[in-house]
């Protein structure tokens, strides 16, 4: 039976290498069921201005869909808009549900992380209160890998692959000269160390790198860190330290914290911009140990480096988009599709549905037993967890030697 309705799909939060693969999964599955698919430009924020795209105009052929899956960042654009508590301010909900009715919307899909699940949870709860037939489903995405309700999150595997590859190359570069040196590689992760932990995959037989990994879950003092680096330098000429941007001291303060202690927050109350941890530690190490140091901040490069995307990541992202659509087609709302790992060797997963209300505003941290006893590295359990997620290479489209991507049609043209 066909699904004679219109569905909306949007993307929110930070971009990834896999978020467009989820969009392709949503679009292709919804179209196969008979639905018309509209894309929100700039998430819920753009929806208030009725900024919608008929995705058939660009994604109606197999070549465009394949190109979309290999295009980094958020095809539809993004936002960080926080819906208020409807008990305090109902007006945004009234506007949105009026727009849904005008467009004949039967389902809304939002691809994103914790904050996007918060949006879907609120819309689903409001819809249930108003006895609306519209179904709301969140499709997971975040390089931070900190969502509950899933073994891992689309976007993480590709970011992990980029981080491991880059740290391995940095390690090779730092070992060229017969000179004592320490390199700090700053990796995203304000509250969790999943990304920094993935740097352990840079190690190969007889080529261990990085030597230390600092995670937000395992605070360390500067003194303990300097002592450990000094010990390593007794037997090594080059030391590489992977450090989360959110690395902390035991008293809870960020190593990158400004002297005033004032940190800018985004709309969801998160620390909006963390940087400087690698520069701080490089300067401190040079002063304390008198060796050459270097600070390298991977910054946004690690978010959606599609030239190093994980094939596993893109395939799972696509599948989750389809699972979410089928859940809505079957009449479910307030859900998020997730991954259940059955085996790591060989790698086998299944897909499940979680209540989005149980996922929103929660943060899954690296288990303590996956962190080394000294707090400056990860264990083999972490490595075995991450290894399958970076497997599979993606052959990108190239035109005149440069990667070719797909871009949304400008509205009105």
N, C-alpha and C positions, 0 to 999 in steps of 0.2 A: 504494500500500500504506500502511495506517495505521501510525502510530507508537504502539503500545500500551505506553506507559511513563509514568512521572511525571518531570517535570523541575522543578528548583529554579531560581529566579532571585532574585538579591539585588543590592543597590546599596551602594556603599561610597565612602568619601572625601567630599569636599565636594559639596554640592548644586549643580545647574545648572538652567537653563531647559529643557534638552533631555533630561535623564536619564530623565524619565518617558516621553518619546517613544520612547526605546530600549526601555524596559520594555514599552510597547504593541506595539512591533515583535516582541519576543521572545514575548510572550503570544499575539498574534493568529496568528503563524506557527506556533507550537507547537500551538495548538488546531486550526489548519487541517490539521495533519498527524496529528491524533488523540491528541496527548499531553494528559495532565492536568497543570496548571501550579500549583505552589505557590510562594508568595512568602516569602522569608526576612525576618523583621522584624529590623532592625538588623544586617544582614549576617551574616558568619560568627560573630560574637560572639553574636548572638541565636540562631543555629542550634544552638549548644551547649545552649541551654535549650529546644530544640524549639519555638521561636516561629515558627510557620508560618501562612500565610493561604491559604485556598483562593480563588484569584483569580477563579474563576467567580462567586463570590458578589457581586462588585462590578464585574467587567469583562466580564461575559457579554453585554452589549448594546452596539450601536454608539455610542449617546449617551455611555455611561460611558467608552468607549475614547477618543472624541474629547475629552471633558472631561479625561481623564488626560493627554493630550498637551499640553494647554494649562494644566496645573497645574504651578507651579514647585516646586522642591526635590525631595527624594527621597521618593516616595510610600511606599516600604517602610521608610524610616528608614535610617540609615547607621551605620558604625563605623570605627574606625581600629585594627583588631586585626591584629597581625603573627603569622603562623604561624611557629613555630620551625623550625629545621633538624631534619628527622626523625632524622638521625643523632645529634642531641643530646637530642631529646625527641620520642618517637614517639607518646606518649599522646594528644595532640589529634587526630592523624590516625586513630588507632584508634577514637576516639569518633565522629568524623565519618563514617567509612566504615561503622560499625555503624548509625548513624542512616540513612545512605543505603540500606543493605540493608533496614532495617525499613520504610522508606517506598517501597521498590521504585523507587528513583531511577535513571534511565538517563542523565541529563545534568544538568550544573550550569552555569548562566550567571551571571557576575559582571560587573556594569556598573560601571566605575570607571577610575581612572587608573593611574599607575605602580605604586602599592602593591597595587592590586587585581590587576594582571597578575602581580605577585609571588605573590599567593595562588593564582591559577589555575595558574601555572607549577609551584608546589610540589605542589598537589593532583594535577595531571596526571602529574608525575614519580612521585609516590608510588603513584598508581593503576597506572601502567605497571609499576612494580616489583612490585606485588601482583597483576598480571595482572587487574585489575579491568576490566569492560566499560564502566564509566561514562565518559562523555565530558565534558571540562571545556573551556569556551570563555569567553574574556574579551571583553566588549563595551566598546570604548573610550569614555571620558568624561573630560574635564577642561577647565575654562576656561583652564588654563595653556598648553594647546596644545603640550605638551612631550613627547608620546609618539612613539617611533619606530614605523615600520611603517605610517604613514598620513600623507597630505599635511597633514591637519589633524584636529582632534578635536572631536566633538560637544560642545557647550557653549561652545566658543570663539567661534563666530560670533555667538551671542546676547549674550555678555558684551562682545564687541567693538562690537556695535551700541549697547549701553547706554553704553559708555564714550565712543564717538564722539559720541553724542547729548548726553550730559551735559557733556562737555568743550566742545562747541560752545555750549551754553547758558551755561556758566560764563564762556566768553570774551565772550559778549554782555553778561552781567551786569557783568563787571569793567571794561567799556569805557564805562560810563554817565557817570562823572564825569570832569571835566577835571583829573585828578590822577594823578601818577606812582604806579603800583602794580604789584606782582608777586604773582601767585597761583600757589601750588604745589598741584597735584592729585595726591594719592597713590593709586596704582593697584596692585592685587595683582600678585605675581610675585616670589618670593623669590630664584630663581636664573635665571629667563629673562624676557625683555622682550616677549614676544608681546602681552600685554595692554596694556602701556603704549604699545607701538608702534602698536596699533590706534587710538590717539587721533589719529593723523595723518588719519584719515578725517573728522575734524571740520572740516577745511579745506574751504572752498568758494571759488568764484571771488571774488576781492577780499575774502576774509574768512579769512585764514590763522590757524589755531589748532590746536594749541598752537604756541608759538614755539620751544620746546626740549623734547626728550624724553630722559630719562635712563634707561638700561637697565643691568641687572646685567652684561651681556656687555661693556659699554664703560665701565669705571671712569673717573671724573674727579676732579680735586681741587676742593676748595671754592674755591681761588683762581682756577682757570680758569673755574669756573662764575660766580663773582662778576664777573669781568672781562667775560665774554660778556653777562651780564645788563645790566651798566653800558653796554656798547656799544649794546644794543638800546634802552635807555631814552633814549639821546641822540636817537633819531628817533621813539620811540613813547611813549605815555603809559601803556600797559597791556601787561604781559608775562605770558603764561601758560606755566607749566612743568609738563609731565606727568612724573611721577617714579615709577619702580617702587619698591615697598616695599623691595626688595632692592638698591637702588642702592648701589654700593660705591666706595671710594677705590682708587687704584692699588695700595696695599699689601694690598688684599683685605678690609679692615675695612668693616663696614656703616656707612652714614651714620647709621642709627638705633641703632647699637650702644650699649648701656648703658655707663656709665663703667667698670663692673667687668669688662666683656667677657664676662660670663656670659649665655648665651642658653638658654632653656628648649627642650628637644627633645621631639618626640612619639614614639610607639611605633616609628616607622620611622627615627628619628634625624634628622628634619628640624627646622629651626627652627620651633617651633610657632606662634609669634606674632611677627610683625614689624609694628611701627607706630611712628610718630614721625618718619619721614623728612621729611614735609612740614612738620611743626611745627619741626623742627630747622632746616631750610633757610629757612623764613619768618622765624624769629627771627634767624638769621645775616644774612640779606639786609637786614632792618630795621636791624641794628646797623652793618653795613658800608656800606650805600648810603644809609641815612637816608630810605627811602621806605616808604609804606604797604604792608603785606604781608598775605596771608591764606593759611591752610593748610586744604585741604579733603581729607578722607580718605574715599574712596568705600566702603572697607571691604566688608562682606558684601553691600551693596546691588547690587554688580555681578555677583554670582554667579548669581542666578536671578530677574532682573527680567523676568517673563514678559510684562509689558505692552509691552516693547520686544524681544521675541524675534524672531530671524531665521527667516523661513519656510524658507529653505534649510537652516538648522541643524536644525530640527525634522524636516524631511523626511529628511535624511541620517541623523539619529539613528535614526529609525524603520527605515529601510532596513538599516542596519548590524545592528540587533537581529535582523531577519529573516535576513540573511546568516549570522549566527552560528548561528542555530538550524538552518538548512539544512546547514551544515557538520557539526554534530553528528549530524543525521539521516542524513547520508551516511557516518557512521562515523569522522569526524575528531575528534581531541582535542588539547589543548594549543595551540589556535589563537586568533588574534584577527583579526576582520575589519577591514580598513582601506580608506581612500579613495586612489585614484590619480587625480591630475589630468591630464587629457589636454590641455585648453585652458583658458585663463582668459577669452578673448574669441573666440567665445562660451564660456561656462563649461560644460565637459563633464568628467564624472568617471566612473570605473569602480570596481569593488570587488574587493578581493583578500583573501587570507588570509595572515597572517604567523605564524611560530612565536612563541608567547607568551614562550618562553624567551629569544628575541632582543630582546624589547621590555622585559621586566621590569627594573626598577632602572636603566634608562638614561634620559637626559635630553637632549632635542633643543633646542638653543639657536638663537637668531636668527642666521642666517649673517652673518659679518662684512661681506660685500659689500652687505648690506641696511642697514647702519648708516652714517650720514654720517661723513665723514672726521674731523670734530671730535669725534665720539663723542656728540654731543648731539642726535641726531635720526635719522630713518630715511630711506631713499632711495625713489625711485619704484618700485623693484622690490618693496619691502615693501607699498606702497600697492596695487599691482596684484595682489599675492597676496591681500590681505585684502578687497578690494572685493567680490568675488562672494559672500563668506561671510556678509555682513550683509544680503543682498538678500531681499526678501519680507517682507510684514507679516502678522501673525497677528491674526485677529479673536477677541478673548477673549469668554467668556461673562460677562455682567453681570447682577446681580440688585439691584434698587433702587439702581442707580448704582455698585455696588461689584463688583469681580471675584469670580466664583464658581469655587471649586476643589473637587476631590474629595479626600476623606480616607479612610484605611483604616478598616474596621470594627474596633471594639475587640474584642480576643480575648475570647471567652467570652460575648458578647452576641448 
